[in-house]
Amino acid sequence: MDPAATLTTRLAGTFADLGLRHAVVSPGSRSTPLAVAFASEPRITTHVVLDERSAGFFALGIAKQSGIPAALVSTSGTAAAHYLPAVAEASQARVPLMVLTADRPPELRDTGAPQTIDQVALYGRAVRLFLDVGVPDSATAAAARSTALHAWARAHDAPQGPVHLNLPYREPLALPTDPSPPLDLRFSRGEVQLPPEGLTELAARLSGRRWLIIAGGRQRPGFAAATAMLCAEAMVPVVADVQCRFPSPSTMAYGDLLAASGFFEAHAPEIVVRVGSVPTSRPVWSWLQDSGVEHIMVDDAGWRDPLGTVDSAYRADPAVTFADLAGRVDPAPEDWLNVWSEADRDVGRAVEQALTNEPFPNEPSIARTTTAAAPSGATVYVGSSMPIRDVDAFAGRPRGDVAILANRGANGIDGLLSAAAGAAASDGRRVIALAGDLSVLHDSTALGVIAGLDLPVTVVAVNNDGGGIFHFLPQASRLPGERFETLFATPHGRSPAAIADAFGVDARMIETADELTTALAADGGPLLVEIKTDRAENVHVHERLRTAAAQALR
């Protein structure tokens, strides 16, 4: 077999041996060997996505939903550059991803050859590993399995993330014919565990103290069970982002409103144990920044302290650490957890009552209804900007039968629908995408992918005709109305439902909570529901809800 065909076939086969089950291909000529190799591998499902930026987030969604890397394949030139936003999100969110870019051979670089850019280290420090594999020959073909294993290991090392293999091909482009025979390859990612002396020290620091866990981002499987067990024994509360929030008597569902209402200051812990990224809630992280309490970080790799408040760090996996701490930590002082739990319940009742007084549709109610009405087993993929903040603050008690995902590594609004599509494609489960109108407009080509693959994706498009989050920022009061509208609110006058209809996605306008609940319960193909809200009124709704929460604590 031609060396190029051998190299590419062995790469695809080895990734399949290791457990990779999805490849996302952006069509192009130079990547023909890669596309054919992955499409010919019977254990891998190949998805063709025309828009490279959309393809990148589609692969990201697969990896986030499944926990297993997807392969992302592009031709040479600027096609590969369009993957950068998804690669950056994967890097920041610690999501493993295999990016394979076809390239022109070295003799055509820097010569003005068409469809040729500098792809060497194209993604900079956003990847855990970059390999310029080299023009296929007998040596690179022989090393193909080692190359794939190297990439897989680096993608799974702590912190997990994307890797980039750049593969230059000379013409004529060889076509792989038969898939590589399967091998019994095994790869096990070890978890970073504290040594006994470290566990003893940490347990002693926490025993009998008033302490609090603050968790951000998405945590690996096992985190919820380990944290719930530790908190139940130690009688301490946990304030967790919606991506890692779990049903437990120790879980605070309204941490954002508790922090905004001054409860954190009035009932400050002696120690905060923080895991993961900085929380979505501005009131929570603002309190973290100003509180002055002892701040311990538990993380298995890297350094995540943008607030500059960490006093000490334990380099270990949080789930493993919390499981190991169970039975070693003496309970907190009596009523420490009860005080927090009672306050959380009081705020919850106040918010629920206040929402009944607000006319629907309003954005907090949409967020609450969406998470409450999502079918059991579904994933709710939440957009950045206002949707994630509304779900974090107002969704209420977490459900154990619904997963919450969000692109909160780099916190961009781009690629939301593509990532939701990828999540649905990874296992066929229904995905609800809660999106702002700008997210839908920014990623509208994904609607064509959702329709073309007939994916079980329901998009809840909140249309406030622009950037509603800017009404909560200082720009809204500092700039004249027309200047603010032009530069920040950016009214567009477009209907997400009309755009979805043009791409072949069933679309409808809805106005009531019952209509939204019915739409989310529907068990069918792609659907987009558009709900119109008012940007300016949304600010007042939030003010009334926060006032109700604060009054409940007085």
DOMARDREN-933158 format. One record per residue: x, y, z of N, C-alpha, C in turn. Coordinates in steps of 0.05 Angstrom, whole numbers, plus 5000, padded with zeros to 4 digits. Layout:
N
XYZXYZXYZ/...
//
This chain:
554
501749765000500050005000501850255000/500950464987502350714987502850815015/505250935021505751025049503651215060/502651395043500551585052498051435060/497251235044494951075051495350915076/497750795079498350635102498350815128/499651035126499751225149496951295158/495351385139492651495146490851275156/490951045143489350815151490050725180/492550715186493450635213492650845234/492851095227491951305246489051265253/487351245232484451215237483850955253/485250745245484850485259485650495288/487950615293488950635321487050805338/486151025328484251185343481751025349/480850865330478450695334479050485356/481550365354482350175375482250295403/482850555405483050685431480250775441/478250765423475550835432474251065417/475651195399474451415384472251305366/469851435366467551335351466351535333/467351785332466151985315468452145302/468152195276469852375261468152585247/469052835249467653055236469453165214/468453155189470053215166468953475153/470753655148470153895132471253835103/469553825083470353735057472553905045/474353765030476553895017478253695002/479953784984481453604967483853484981/485553654993488053565004487653365027/485353375040484753195062483452935053/483452885027482152635017483052385031/485752345034486552095048485452075076/485352285091484252285118481252225118/479752365101476852335100476152045092/477451935072476851665064477651465085/479851505099480751315119478751305142/477751535152475851535174473151425165/472351505140469751405130469751105125/472150985120472450705115472650535140/473150665163473450525188470650455199/469850205200467050135207466350205236/468250245254467650305281467150605286/467750765265467551055268465251165251/463551325263461451465248462551735238/462351775212463452025200461252215194/461552465204459652675199460952885181/459552975160460653175142459253435148/460753635156459753905162461154105145/459654255129460854435109462354665121/461254795141462355035153464454945174/466955015169469154915187468755015216/467955265220467555355247465355195261/463155135246461054975257462054695262/463654585244464754315247466354295273/467954495279469654495303467954465328/465854625330464154615353462454355353/461754255330460353995328462053775341/464553765335466353575347466653625377/466753875385466953945413464453845428/462153875416459653785429459653485433/460753335413460953045415462652975439/464953105441466853045462465753115489/464453345491463253425517461153225526/459453145508457252965515458252695522/460152585507460952315510463352275529/464952485532467452465547469652335531/469152275506471152145488471852335466/474352365458475052545437473752475411/473152675395472252635367474652725350/474852615325476852705306475652925289/477253125284476453365268478353385245/477253365220478953335197478453565177/480553705169480253915149482353905128/481854045106483754075085485754295092/487454355074489554555079488454845076/490055035085489355315082487655425104/486055625098484455765119482355585131/481655355118479755175129480555105158/483055035162483954955188483855185208/484155435198484155665216481355705229/479355615215476555655225476055475249/477755275254477455105278478355245304/479755465302481055585325479055645348/476655765343474955815366474155565381/473655345367472955095381475354985395/477755005383480154905396480655065421/480255325420480655495444478755415466/476155375459474255285479474955015491/475754825474476554565484478954585503/480854765496483154805514482354915541/480755125540480055255565478155085582/476454925569474554755583475654485589/478154435580479454175585477953945573/477353965548475953765533477853635512/478253375513480053245493478953245465/480553305446479753325418482153265400/481653115378483653045359483353215333/485053405328484853575305486953485285/486053395261487853295240487553475216/489653625209489453815187491253715164/490153695140491853635117493353885109/495653855098497354085091498754025064/499754245052501454215029504254125038/505753995020508453905028510354145032/512554095045514354325052515254485028/515654355005516754504982514754714971/512154694980510154884970509555104991/510755075014510255285035511855535029/510755765034512056025030512856065001/511255944983511855984954509556124940/507456184954505056294941503256084930/503655834937501955614928499055664938/497055604921494355644929493555464952/491655564968490555424991492755325010/494755505014496955435031497555665050/497455605076498155795096500155655115/501255805134503055685153501455535174/501355275173499855115192501454995214/504055055215505754955236505055105262/504354955282503455065308501255275304/499355205286497255395279495655485303/495255305322493555375345495155455370/497655495366499355605387499255435412/498955565435498955435461496255315469/494255335451491655235457491554935456/493554805444493554515442495554395462/494954145471496754015489499153895475/498853855448501053735432500653815403/502853895390502853945362504953765349/504153615329506053445314505753505284/507953595271508053605242509053335233/507153165225507752875222509752835199/509753005179511652975157510352835133/511552885110510552765086510652455089/508452315083508452025087510651885072/512051715087514051535075514051285092/515851105088515850855102516250895132/517851095140518351145168515951255182/514651465170512251575183509951375184/509751205163507651005163508150795185/510650715189511350525209510750635237/510950895240510651025266507751115271/505851045253503151155255501751085281/502050825289500650745314501850895338/504450925338505751065360504851365360/504651475336503751755334500951795346/499151605339496351625349496251585379/497851395389497851345418498951585433/501051715422502251955433500152175435/498752215413496652425413494452365433/493652115434491452045452492252085481/494752005487495652035515495852325523/496852495505497152775512494452915514/492452825498489752945500488452875527/489252645539488052555564489752625588/492252715584493752805607492453035621/492853065647491753295661493453535656/492253765648489453795641488753695613/486553565610485753465584485353695564/485453625538485153835518485653745490/485653925471485953845443488853795435/489253635415491853595403491553645373/493853715360493753785332495853615317/494953455298496753315280496553445252/498753545242498853665215500053465196/498653405174499553195156499853295128/502253345119502653445091502653215071/501053245050500853035030501753145003/503252974988503953044961501952914942/501553034919499952914898501652704883/500352504872497552444873496752344901/494352414909493352354936492452064937/493851904953493251614955490651574971/489051384962486551314975486851054991/486351065017486250815032484150635021/484650375022482650185011481350025033/482849875048481749705070482449825097/480549805116481249905143483449745156/484749865175486849735189485649515208/486949285209485749075227485749165256/483649105270483449195298485549075316/486449225335488349125355487049165383/488049005402487049025429488649225445/488349485437489849695451488349785475/489749845496488549935521489850195531/488250385539489250635550487750695575/489050745596487750815622488951075632/487251275636488151525647488151515677/490451535689490651535718489751795730/488451775753487552015767489652115787/489952375788491952485806490852475835/492252335852491352285879493252405900/492152525921493852625942495152405957/497652435964498952225981497752236009/498052026025496852016051497452256069/499952356068500552586085499052836076/498552856050497053086040494153076049/492952836047490252796056489952856086/491852756102491852806131491953106137/493653246123493953526127491353676120/490253616096487853756088485453686106/485153436114483053366133483253516159/485753546169486153686194485353986192/485954106168485354386164482354436163/480754236154477954266151476254166175/477353986190475753856211474754056232/472154046236470854206257470654506250/471354576225471254856217468754916201/468055166199465855256181467055296153/466555106135467755136109465655086087/466355156063464455166041465955076015/464654905999465754835973464455015951/466055125934465155275911466255135886/464455035869465354885846464355025820/466255035801465555155775466054975752/464755025730465254875705464054595706/464954435688464054155685466053975699/465153795717466853615731466553335720/468453165724468352895713466452725728/465552495716463752305730465052225757/463452205777464452135803464552375822/464652615811464852845828462352885845/459952855833457452895848457252705872/457752445867457452255888459452295910/461952355903464052395923463552645939/462652855926462253115940459753095958/457652965948455252935965455852775990/457452565987458152396011459852556031/461852706021463552856039461953076053/460253216038458753436050456753336070/455553096065453652986084455052916110/457552816109458952736133460052976148/461053176132462353406144460253626151/457853596141455653786146456354066136/457254076110457954326098456454366072/455954616064454554676039456354676015/455154635991456654665966455154845948/456555045937455455225917456755155890/455155045872456254935847454955065823/456455115802455355195776453354985767/451655075748449554885739450754655724/453154675712454254455698455154225717/455654295742456454085761454754085786/452454205785450554205808449053945809/448653835832447453575835445453575858/443453395856441453375878442753275904/442453425925443553345951442553545972/442153455996441453646018443553866022/445953816014448154006018448354205995/446954165973447154335949445454585952/446754815948445355065948444455125919/441855145915440755195888440855485880/441055665900440855955895443356095906/445655985901448156115910448456395899/447756435874447956705862446356905878/443856845884442157025898442857055927/443856845940444856865967447257055969/449057035949451357215949450557495944/448657535924447857805917446257945940/445057775958443457885980445057936005/447657886005449257936028449457706047/448257476041448257246059451157146064/452757146043455457046045457057206065/456657466065458157636084457157596112/454457556115453357526142453957256154/454457056137455056786146457556676132/459656836135462156766121463456516132/464356336114465856106123468656186132/469956006147472756046154474555966131/473655776115475255666093473455626069/474455686045473055616020474855416006/473755185998475154995981473955025953/475655115934474655155907475754955887/473954855870474854665849473754775822/475254715801474354785774474855075768/473455165747473755445738472255635756/472655895751471256105767468256075762/466656105782463756065779462556265759/460256185747458856365729457856605743/456956575768455656785783457657015790/457057255780458757485788458557545818/456157535830456157585859457857385875/457957135867459556935881462456995878/463357035853466257075851467157355860/465257555860465957815872466357785902/464657625915464957575943467657425948/468257225931470757085934473157275933/472957465915475157645912475557835935/473357905949473458105970473357995998/472757736001472057626027474457616046/476757556036479157526054479257266069/477357076064477356826078479556646066/480456446082482456266072481356116048/483056096027482055996001483855765992/482755515992484255285983483255195956/485155135938484455035912485254745909/483354575899483954295892483654265862/485854205848485754175819487953985811/487353835789489353625782491453735764/491253975753493254075735492754375730/494854515720494554795713494154975737/493455225731493055415752490655585744/488455575761486055725755485355895778/486656135779486156325801486256605790/484356675771484356945760483757155781/482557085804481957275824484257335842/486357165841488657215858488157175888/486356985894485556955922486456685935/487756515919488456245930490756275950/490356155973492456145994494155895992/492855675985494355425982492955255962/494455075949493454905928494254615932/492454435927492954145929492654035900/494853925890494853825862493753545862/491053525857489753265857487053295844/485953065835483253065823481253115845/479453305842477453375863475753135871/474752985851472952765857474452545874/476852485866478352285881479052395909/479752645911480452765936478152765956/475752845946473452855963472652575972/472852385954472252105962474152015984/476752085980478752006000478452146027/477352386026476952546051474652436067/472752306054470352206069471252026092/470152086115470851926139473252036153/474652236142476952356155476452626167/474252756159473753036167471553046188/472153176210470153206231468053406222/465553366231463353546222463853836230/462654016214462754296220461054356245/461354586257459754656281456754626275/455354556296452454506294451054746281/449154676264447454866249448855016227/451354966221452655106199451255046173/450854786167449554716142446554786143/445254766167442454826169441855116162/443555296172443155586166443255636136/445155516122445355556094442955426079/442155186087439955056074437355196078/436855296102434355456107434255706091/436555846088436656086072436156016043/437255796033436855716005433955656000/432655516019429755456016428155716016/428755906034427256156036427456306009/429856325999430256465973428756325951/428856055951427455905930424455955930/423255955954420356015956419756305947/421456485954421056765946421256805916/423156675904423556695875421156565860/420356335870418056195857415556375858/415056495881412756665884413056915866/415357035866415757275849415457215820/416356985811416056915783413056875775/411456785794408556755787407257035782/408557235793407457515790408457645765/410457525751411557645727410157525702/409257705685407957605660409957445644/409057215633410657055614410057165586/412157185569414857085573416757285586/418357195604420657345614422957155616/425357255614427757085610428356905634/428156985659428556795681426456565680/423956625674421956415672422456225649/423456325627424156155604426355965613/428356065626430555895635429555675655/427855765674426855575694425055365681/423255445663421455265650422955065632/425055165618426554995600427954765616/429254835638430654625653428654435667/426354545675424354375689422954185670/422454275645420854125626422453945608/425153965609426753795592426153505597/425953335577425253055581427452915597/426752715613428752565628430752445609/433352465616435452365600436552555580/435252785577436152985558438553145568/439853285549441953475556440853755549/441253945568440554225562443254365557/443654455533446054595525445454895526/446655035545445955315551447955505539/446955715526448655915514449856105535/452056215527453356425544451756685543/452756885557451257135560449057095580/446557175574444357165593443356885599/443056705579441856445586443256295608/445956275608447356125628446956265656/446956525656446556665681443756625692/441756625674439056575684438656295694/439756095680439555815690441055795717/443355915719444955895743443456015767/442056235762440856385784438056285790/436456205770433556175774432455895768/434155705759433155445751431955285775/432855335799431855195822433354945828/432154755842433454515851434454355827/436854255827437954105804436553835801/436453745776435353485770437553285765/437253045775439352845770439152705744/436852745730436352605705436752775680/437853015683438353195660441153305663/442653295642445353405642445253695632/446953865643447254135635450054175623/450154275599452754335586452754625577/455154735576455455015566458355045557/458755225538461555285529462655515547/463455435571464355635590467355625595/468855505575471755515576472655795568/471955875544472656135534470256325536/467856215543465456375548464356525524/464956425500463956555476461056465470/459656635454456956555445457156395419/459456385406459656255380459555945383/458455825363458455525361456555385379/454655525391452755395410451055185396/449855255374448055065361449654825349/452054885339453754665329454554475351/455254575374455954405397453554245406/451254365407448854215414448253995394/448654055368448353855347450253615351/452753685357454753475362454053305386/453053435407452253285431450053085424/448053175408445952995400446952765382/448852835364449852625346451552415360/452652495383454452305397453052055407/450552085416449151855428446151845421/445152035406442352025397440352125417/441352215441439452315461438552605454/436152675463435152945457436853155471/437253375456438753605467436953845464/436753995486435354255486437454475486/437454645466439354865465437955125473/438655235496437455485504439355705495/438355855475440156045461438956325460/440756525462439956795455439756835425/438457045417438157085388440757135373/442657265386445257315373446857055370/446556865389447856605386446656455362/444056475358442856345335443756465309/443856725308444756865283447656795278/449256795299452156745295452756465285/451056275292451555995286449355875269/448156035252445755955238446255715219/448655695208449155465190448855195203/449055195230448654945244445854845242/443955025236441154935232440954755208/442554805188442654635164443754355172/445754345189446854095198444753935214/443354075232441353945249439153835231/438253985211436153885193437153665176/439653695165440653495146441153225159/441953225185442452975199439952885215/437853045214435352985229435952925258/437353115271438153075298435953155318/435853015341433753075361434553325377/434553555364435353805377432953995377/432354095400430254305403431754565411/431454765395432755025402430655215414/431155305437429455515450430855785445/429855935426431156185418429856415432/431256545450430156775464430957025448/428957145436429457375418428757635431/430757775441430358045451431458255433/431958175408432858355386435458495393/437458335402440058455407441458335431/443458485440445058395463443958485489/442258325501440858395525442758425549/444958285549446658285573447958565577/448258715555449558975558447859175574/445259125576443559295592444159275622/445659065630446459025658449159145663/450559245643453259345646453359645646/455559765655455760055657455260205631/455760075608455460215583452560325579/450660175591447860245587447160525599/448460595621447860855634449861075625/452160995614454161195608454061295579/452661155562452561235534449761335527/449561525509446961615499445461375487/442861385488441261165479441861065451/442061245432442561165404445361035401/447361155415450061045413450160765426/448860735449448760475462447460265445/445160335433443760145415445460065392/446860255380448460185356450860015362/452260075384454859945389454459695406/452459685424452259465443449659305441/447459435441444859285439444559155412/445459285391445559175364442959045355/440759195354438259075344438658985315/437458745309437958625283435358595267/433058585280430558565266430058295252/431558095259431257835246429657635264/428457445252426957245266428456975265/429356865288430556595288428756385276/426156405280424256215269424356215238/424456455227424556475198427156365187/429356405201431956295192431855995194/430755885216430655595219428955475197/426755605191424955505170426455495143/428155695138429655695113431555465111/432555365134434455145134433054875136/430354875137428854625138428354515165/428554695186427954615213425154715220/423454535230420754615239421054835259/419555055255419755285273417055395279/416855505303414355635311414855855332/413056045333413056245353411256155377/412256195401410556135424410556365444/408456375460408056595478407456515507/406856265512406156185539408055965550/408055935576409655725589408655455581/406055425579404855165571405755085543/405855275525406755215498409655135498/411355265515414155185517414354905528/412954845549413054575561412154365541/410154415526409154225506411254185484/412554405475414554375454416954215464/417754255489420054105499419453805504/416953745508416153465512415853315486/415753455464415353325438417653145431/417052905423419152705416419252675386/420652855373420752845344423452945334/423453055310425953145298426653425306/428253565290429153835297426854025300/427154205319425154405324426454655335/425454895327426255145339423755295348/423755375373421555545383422755815389/421456015380422356295384420456425404/421656555424420156695445421256985446/419457175442420357455442420257575470/422357715478422457855503423358145499/423258295519423958585518426558625534/428658725521431258765534431158945558/429859175555429759375577428059265600/425859145594424159035615425558805630/427258665616428658435628430358525652/431458765650433058875672431258905697/428859015693427059065715426058795727/425558595710424858335720426958225739/429458245731431658145747431858305774/431358565772431458725796429358645816/426958595806424758505824425258235836/426358055821426957785832429157805853/431257965848433357985867432458125893/430558315889429458455913427858255930/426258085916424657885931426457695946/428757615933430657435947431857565971/432657815969433857965991431857996014/429358056007427358096028426757836043/427057616029426557356042428557296064/430957416062433057356081433157556104/431557766103431657966124430157866149/
//
